[in-house]
Amino acid sequence: MRLGPGLLALALLLALLGCGGESEKALSPSEGPIGKGASGIWIYRPAGTPKDLVIYLHGQGGPTEATPENHLPWITHLVSRGSVVLYPRYEMDYEAEPMQFIANGIRTAAKRVDLDGLPVLVIGYSRGGGLAVEYGAVAGEEDLPVPDAILGVFPAGFGNANRQVDLTPLSHSTEILFLVGDRDTVVGSQGAAYTGRRLESAGFPGENVHVALVESKRGFVADHSAPTRISPAARAAFWDPADRILDALDGG
């Protein structure tokens, strides 16, 4: 669904109701965590020449979510298709202003892996969904990998809570896709709607913002934890859209 500027906020607010396989063997981290505390990062590398870079921003959830544990099957899949995946820790406990730690981790990774010239997708889950858009706005100014596309999975409306990030610098060539779950009672559609209003206020082109509605079906509930699952329906709902984005970035 492509959204014109005037319809962006309304469409996102209405996005309460889709896409709908077998698990893959868990991959041990190539390196990580590298760096201290919230500035730590995990680096996953494909066996061959990398095709692209995925920066994966986790949700708020304490020590477990600050490791790749909940998301390792998806990360493994991304690596198997040729992606370098960076998983910044960004918090050990709640961090009101995590962007500095994300930047620290990515700079550390860039000293170990050649990231130059790779297409970049930022995937953000929950709080990380809000952070993904904010990261896109600061990446250029911070000399960090600039996203070509952003996938906000059940996103919260913001990530950097103490100081709201100005979204004006976000490149107008960036493609953004929000996924919203029909049974998500944690952020619902509010996070995507709020981020949509922020983007509109920043003058970001509405035609570059897309929303997909992840619907529950038999054997699959699109609640807030659904993106961490590995059933065929979950993979179709979350992994497949990311693969399509990466295929487009890779010229496939």
Buried (B, 14 or more C-beta within 10 A) or exposed (E): EEBEBEBBBEBBBBBEBBBBEEBBEEBEBBBBBBBEBBBBBBBBBBEEEBBBBBBBBBBBBEEEBBBBEBBBBBBBBBBEBBBBBBBBBBBBEEBEEBBBBBBBBBBBBBEEBEBEEBBBBBBBBBBBBBBBBBBBBBBBEBEBBBBBBBBBBBBBBBBBBEEEBEBEEBBEEBBBBBBBBBBBEBBBBBBBBBBBBBBBEBEBBBEBBBBBBBBBEEEBBBBBBBBBBBBEBBBBBBBEBBBEBBEBBBEE
